[in-house]
């Protein structure tokens, strides 16, 4: 991870400040989690990739070539990672509570971008929210905002679904 981040710094920033290093590591960690969400349901929809790019652009204000470099580095890091802790610990160090909720919201948007919310996606969301210390109310609020953004209808409670006629 360190070698990839160092190369990213050489290409895109002046490596004179420690804060720039921390910012780039945070960007890679965030991009890695968004890419993981995109892959979670084993269906690779163009809408999900577009949601990842839009989220990173909105969060970090990067140029298109910087976004592609960031995505390539994040993809490499995800493939080498043994878990999510290396990413969430960077986010915990570099973000305040509101920023972490924003990351969770963006992850929900990626999950819902294909018009379907998979159980594996929901499981990953809960795991990442716990690792980022995002409370339940903020977790649910982020999910609702993502539903509004993606226009994904709310699911019916299980007890109501049982009473619905078969289609």
C-alpha positions, 0 to 999 in steps of 0.5 A: 500500500505504501508504494502505491500511495507514494507513487500517487503522491509523486504524480498528483501532489507536492509531497512537502506536507504530511497532510497531503500524504494523509489526504491521499491515503484517505482518498484511496481508503474511501475509493476502496470501500466504494469499489468493494460495494460496487462488487458486493452483489457480483453484478457489475452495473455501469450505473454502479461504476458511475456512482463510484466516480460521481461520489469520489468527484463530489467528495474530493473534487478530483480531475478525471485523470486523478479519478482514474489513477485513484480508482486503479490504486484503490482497486489494487489495494482492495485486491491485496487487502485481508479485510476492511480495517486498513481502510476504515482505520484511515477514515477514522483517523482522517474524518469527523463524524459527519464525513463518515456518515457522508461516506456511508451515504455514498456507499448506499448510493453505489449499492442502490445505483443498479436499482436493486439492494442485495443482502450482501450489500446490506451486510457490508454496509452494516459492517463498515458502519460499525467499523466507522462508528456510525450510529444506527440513526445516522446509518438509517438516515444515510440509507434514506437519503440514498434511496431518495437520490437513487429513487429506489423504493423502500422495501415492504416489511416482511409481514406485509409482503406475506399478505401481497398477492403473487404477481 
